[in-house]
Amino acid sequence: MKLSYVTKMICGASCALLLSTGSAMAQEKNVIRIGMTISSTGNFALASQSGVRGVEVWVDEVNSRGGLDLDGKKYKIELIQRDDRSDKQMVSRVYETLITDDKVDFLFSPFGSTLTAAAATITERMNKLLVIWSASNDKLYEQGFKNIFSATQEPASHQPRPSLELAAHLGHKKIAIMYSDEPFTTAFGENAKEIAEKNKLEVVMFDKYPKGQKDFSTIIQKAKALGADVFYPTSYEGDLMSMAKQLRQLNISFPMTYMFYSTTPQFQTVGKDADYVFGSTNYHSSLNWKVNAGYDRDQFLAAYNRIHPKAAYEPDFQTMLAYSAGPIVEAMIQKAGTFTDAAAMKKAAVELSGKLTLAAGPYAIDETGKQLEMAWAVLQQQPGKGYVAVWPEAVANEKAIDPAPAWNARK
């Protein structure tokens, strides 16, 4: 089934772009209306759009079989999207509009911790459930929100562990960590520092840089001067792509370079500048979970290619995280017996903890809604092979190439 879209400009306080699966304003019976935002521009645009394509795969999956089964009836899914432009003030206005004007039953989060925190403030005040697929900042789950849960996103406190265990395993001693001034990247950086030190890595640099910075030459040169053998920026993919290019331009290499978002198809556009870089993902041909909810990896990929034949990028881990949130939502609604009662749905989401395995991995949350599973593998871009799994050993299909060769020794 091919998704159809109605585009409508809503001008006023939000002046937001409305994108709806099906007829956005139709007051149909037996329809579950879900709202979310997509970033058309700004720092989060690539990741946001990748995630939304994943949600659209789930919508198609449900609707193509006649709808979601609940109490003997089938309910079609109507996905209502508005533009947030990667702006948290816009998110606040738009999520309120989704609830008050579009009359959605519950909502999926925007991309990232920054925007999700703004959305959660609105959904909490208006007593709507917010299903999170990307926000990993642990502090979000410490603020007392009752109506949120992370369906698929592993918390930032867990994410650096595999890459830093690998760095220690490879015998590295000194690490330079730098992070942009954003909630997720800051949390990732702080947790990376703590985990690095536990793994006997000396943190020779721990620097924050302002959001929007484009020139990273000073940061790169400082890390080199301090003798770091692990270069570890915890930034979003746009910044990481710039750093990868500037490393080559400066003719500076490190024995190990780790960039969390480097496994995305978007990052691959930097070409050979991505060679030997390590990154993380839970979406790779070698990572195949035995699922009991939703599509498996191969089924997901086939559906993605059918629904999005002209997509600029292949699916990535963000697409998979967002897609996998869908089958969890479906199981949650069926267990709760409702798609409008936020408290009942959150209770059902907690009760399903440890009982579902998705294409993205096993699902488990605590009472705050923080995800406890969905662990990621470490991959490395190797010339002639592409990204291959190198850690942990249980999923590795190649050995890490370490140290990375100097630029003038690369083909």
C-alpha positions in Angstrom: 0.0 0.0 0.0 1.5 3.4 -1.0 1.0 6.2 1.5 -0.8 9.3 0.4 -0.2 12.7 1.8 -2.3 15.9 2.2 -0.2 19.0 2.5 -1.7 22.1 4.1 -0.2 25.3 5.5 -1.7 26.3 8.8 -0.9 29.9 9.5 -1.2 31.6 12.8 0.7 31.1 16.0 2.6 28.0 14.7 2.5 28.6 10.9 3.4 24.9 10.7 3.4 22.6 7.8 0.9 19.8 8.1 1.6 16.5 6.5 -1.0 13.8 7.1 -1.2 10.1 6.1 -4.6 10.1 4.5 -7.1 12.9 5.0 -5.8 14.8 8.1 -9.0 16.5 9.0 -11.4 13.6 8.3 -13.5 12.7 11.3 -13.7 9.0 10.5 -14.9 6.3 12.8 -12.6 3.5 13.8 -9.5 5.6 13.2 -6.6 6.1 15.6 -5.1 9.5 15.2 -1.4 9.8 16.1 0.5 13.1 16.0 4.2 13.8 15.6 6.5 16.4 14.2 9.2 16.2 11.5 12.1 18.6 11.0 12.2 20.1 7.5 15.3 22.1 8.3 17.9 22.6 11.0 20.3 20.3 12.9 17.8 17.5 13.3 16.4 17.4 9.8 18.2 14.3 8.5 17.7 12.2 11.6 14.1 13.3 12.0 13.1 12.5 8.4 14.8 9.1 8.7 12.8 8.3 11.8 9.5 9.5 10.3 10.0 7.1 7.3 10.2 4.3 9.9 6.9 5.2 11.5 5.3 5.4 8.1 6.4 1.7 7.5 4.6 0.7 10.6 1.5 2.7 9.6 1.5 0.9 6.3 2.0 -2.5 7.9 -1.1 -2.0 10.1 -3.4 -0.4 7.6 -2.5 -2.9 4.8 -4.0 -5.7 7.0 -7.2 -3.7 7.6 -6.2 -1.9 10.8 -5.3 -2.5 14.4 -7.4 -5.1 16.2 -9.1 -3.9 19.3 -12.2 -5.4 21.0 -13.4 -7.0 17.8 -13.0 -3.9 15.6 -10.2 -2.8 13.3 -8.9 0.7 13.5 -6.9 2.3 10.7 -3.9 4.5 11.7 -3.9 8.2 10.7 -0.5 9.8 11.1 -0.6 13.6 11.4 2.7 15.3 10.9 3.7 19.0 11.4 7.0 20.7 10.9 9.0 21.7 13.9 12.1 23.1 12.0 14.4 21.7 14.6 13.2 24.4 17.0 12.1 23.6 20.6 9.8 26.7 20.8 8.1 25.6 17.6 7.7 22.1 19.1 5.8 23.4 22.1 3.4 25.3 19.9 2.9 22.5 17.3 2.4 19.7 19.9 -0.3 21.8 21.5 -1.9 22.3 18.1 -1.8 18.6 17.4 -3.8 18.0 20.6 -6.2 20.9 20.5 -6.9 21.4 16.7 -6.0 18.0 15.2 -7.6 16.1 18.0 -4.9 13.3 18.1 -5.3 10.4 20.5 -1.7 10.2 21.5 1.7 11.3 20.0 5.1 10.1 18.9 8.0 12.3 20.0 10.1 14.5 17.7 13.7 13.6 17.1 16.2 14.0 20.0 16.3 14.9 23.6 16.1 18.7 23.1 12.9 18.6 21.1 11.3 15.7 23.1 11.7 17.5 26.4 9.7 20.4 25.0 7.1 18.1 23.6 6.8 16.1 26.9 6.0 19.3 28.8 3.0 19.9 26.6 1.8 16.3 26.5 2.1 16.0 30.2 0.1 19.1 30.9 -2.6 18.0 28.4 -2.6 14.4 29.6 -1.6 12.7 26.4 0.8 9.8 26.0 4.1 10.6 24.3 5.9 7.6 22.7 9.6 8.2 22.5 11.8 6.7 19.8 14.9 8.8 20.0 15.5 10.8 23.2 18.2 9.2 25.2 19.1 11.9 27.8 18.7 10.1 31.2 17.6 13.4 32.8 14.4 13.4 30.8 13.2 10.3 32.7 14.1 11.9 36.1 11.7 14.9 35.8 8.6 13.1 37.0 6.8 12.8 33.6 4.0 10.3 34.0 2.9 10.0 30.4 6.1 9.2 28.5 8.1 6.0 27.7 11.0 5.2 25.5 9.9 2.5 23.2 13.2 1.8 21.6 16.0 4.3 22.5 18.7 3.1 24.8 19.6 5.8 27.4 22.8 7.9 27.0 24.2 6.4 30.2 24.5 3.0 28.4 25.4 4.1 24.8 29.2 4.8 25.2 30.0 1.6 27.0 30.6 -0.8 24.0 32.8 1.6 22.1 34.9 2.4 25.1 35.2 -1.2 26.1 36.5 -1.8 22.6 39.0 1.1 22.9 40.4 -0.4 26.1 40.4 -3.9 24.6 42.5 -2.5 21.7 45.0 -1.2 24.2 44.4 2.6 23.8 45.4 4.8 26.7 44.4 8.4 26.1 41.1 9.8 24.9 39.9 13.2 23.8 36.2 13.8 24.2 34.3 16.8 22.8 30.6 17.5 22.7 28.2 20.1 21.3 26.0 22.2 23.7 22.9 20.0 23.4 21.2 17.8 26.0 21.9 14.5 24.3 25.4 15.2 23.2 26.3 16.6 26.6 24.9 13.6 28.4 26.7 11.3 26.0 29.9 13.1 26.6 29.6 13.1 30.4 28.8 9.4 30.4 31.6 8.7 28.0 34.1 10.4 30.4 32.9 8.3 33.3 32.9 5.0 31.4 36.3 5.8 29.9 37.8 6.4 33.3 36.4 3.1 34.5 38.1 1.4 31.6 41.5 3.0 32.6 41.5 5.5 29.7 43.0 8.8 30.6 40.7 11.6 29.5 43.2 14.2 28.2 40.5 16.5 26.8 36.9 17.1 27.8 35.6 20.2 25.9 32.2 21.6 25.0 31.7 23.7 21.9 28.7 25.9 21.0 25.8 24.7 18.9 26.2 25.8 15.3 30.0 25.7 15.2 31.4 24.8 11.8 35.2 25.1 12.1 36.6 22.3 14.3 40.3 22.7 13.4 41.2 24.1 16.8 39.5 21.2 18.6 41.2 18.6 16.3 44.6 20.2 16.7 44.2 20.4 20.5 43.3 16.7 20.7 46.4 15.8 18.7 48.7 18.0 20.7 47.5 16.4 23.9 48.5 13.0 22.6 45.1 11.4 22.3 45.0 8.1 20.6 41.2 8.0 20.7 39.3 10.9 19.1 35.8 10.8 20.5 33.3 13.6 19.5 29.8 13.0 20.8 27.9 15.2 18.3 25.1 15.0 15.7 25.9 13.8 12.3 26.2 17.2 10.6 29.1 18.1 12.9 30.6 14.7 12.6 30.6 14.9 8.8 32.4 18.2 9.0 35.0 16.8 11.5 35.7 13.8 9.2 36.4 16.1 6.3 38.5 18.5 8.4 40.6 15.7 9.8 41.7 14.9 6.3 42.2 18.6 5.3 44.4 19.1 8.4 46.3 15.8 7.6 45.6 14.7 11.2 44.7 11.1 12.0 44.2 9.3 15.3 44.7 5.6 15.9 41.0 5.3 16.8 38.2 7.7 15.8 34.7 7.0 17.1 31.7 8.9 15.8 28.4 7.6 17.0 26.3 8.6 13.9 28.9 7.5 11.4 27.0 4.4 10.5 24.1 6.4 8.9 23.8 6.6 5.1 23.9 10.4 5.4 27.4 10.2 6.9 28.5 7.9 4.1 28.3 10.9 1.7 31.8 12.0 3.1 33.2 9.1 1.0 36.7 7.9 1.9 36.9 10.4 4.8 34.7 7.8 6.7 37.3 5.0 6.3 38.5 3.4 9.6 35.9 5.4 11.6 34.0 3.5 14.3 30.3 4.1 14.9 27.3 2.4 16.5 24.1 0.9 15.3 21.4 -1.6 16.0 20.5 -1.9 12.3 23.0 -4.0 10.3 22.8 -7.1 8.1 24.6 -9.1 10.8 22.2 -8.1 13.6 19.1 -10.2 13.3 16.9 -10.6 16.4 14.2 -13.3 16.6 11.2 -11.0 16.7 7.8 -11.7 18.2 6.3 -8.3 17.3 6.3 -6.5 13.9 8.6 -7.2 10.9 12.0 -8.8 11.1 14.9 -6.9 9.6 14.5 -8.4 6.1 10.7 -7.8 6.1 11.2 -4.2 7.2 13.7 -3.5 4.5 11.4 -4.9 1.8 8.5 -2.8 3.1 10.7 0.3 3.3 11.9 0.0 -0.3 8.3 -0.5 -1.4 6.9 2.5 0.5 9.8 4.8 0.0 11.3 3.9 -3.5 12.5 7.5 -4.0 14.0 8.1 -0.6 17.3 9.9 -0.8 18.9 7.5 1.8 18.7 3.9 2.8 17.2 3.2 6.2 19.4 3.5 9.2 19.2 2.9 13.0 16.9 5.9 13.4 14.5 4.5 10.9 14.6 1.1 12.7 14.1 2.7 16.1 11.1 4.7 15.0 9.6 1.7 13.1 10.1 -0.7 16.1 8.2 1.7 18.3 5.1 1.0 16.3 4.6 -2.7 17.1 5.2 -1.9 20.8 2.4 0.7 20.5 0.1 -1.8 18.9 0.7 -4.4 21.7 0.3 -1.6 24.3 -3.1 -0.5 22.9 -4.3 -4.1 22.7 -3.2 -4.8 26.3 -4.7 -1.5 27.7 -7.9 -1.8 25.7 -7.7 1.9 24.8 -5.8 4.4 22.7 -7.0 7.5 24.5 -6.3 6.8 28.2 -2.7 7.9 28.8 -2.4 6.3 32.2 -3.8 3.0 31.1 -1.5 2.9 28.1 1.6 3.8 30.1 0.7 1.0 32.6 0.4 -1.5 29.7 3.7 -0.4 28.3 5.4 -1.1 31.6 3.7 -4.5 31.9 4.9 -5.5 28.5 8.5 -4.9 29.6 10.7 -7.9 28.9 8.0 -9.6 26.7 8.6 -8.2 23.3 11.5 -8.5 20.8 11.5 -6.1 17.8 13.7 -5.8 14.8 15.6 -3.2 16.8 16.1 -5.6 19.7 14.5 -6.6 23.0 12.2 -4.2 24.8 12.3 -3.4 28.5 11.5 -0.2 30.4 11.4 0.8 34.1 8.5 2.7 35.8 9.9 6.1 34.6 9.7 4.9 31.0 13.4 4.7 30.5 14.6 2.0 28.1 16.8 -0.7 29.6 17.6 -2.8 26.6 18.1 -2.1 22.8 21.9 -2.4 23.1 24.0 -1.4 20.1 27.0 -2.9 18.3 30.2 -1.1 17.3 30.9 -1.1 13.6 33.9 0.1 11.6 34.1 1.5 8.0 36.7 -0.7 6.4 37.9 0.0 2.8 36.3 -2.4 0.3 34.0 -3.9 2.9 31.9 -1.0 4.1 30.7 -1.0 7.7 31.4 -4.3 9.5 30.5 -5.4 13.0 33.6 -5.5 15.2 32.3 -5.5 18.8 31.1 -7.1 21.0 32.8 -10.3 20.0 29.4 -12.1 20.1 28.2 -10.2 17.0 31.6 -9.3 15.4 32.1 -10.6 11.8 35.4 -8.8 11.2 38.4 -7.7 13.4 38.9 -4.0 14.0 41.6 -2.4 11.9 43.6 -0.6 14.5 45.5 1.7 14.5 44.1 3.5 11.5 46.8 4.3 8.9 47.9 7.9 8.4 46.2 9.8 5.6 49.3 9.5 3.2 49.3 5.7 3.7 45.7 5.2 2.6 44.7 4.2 -0.9 
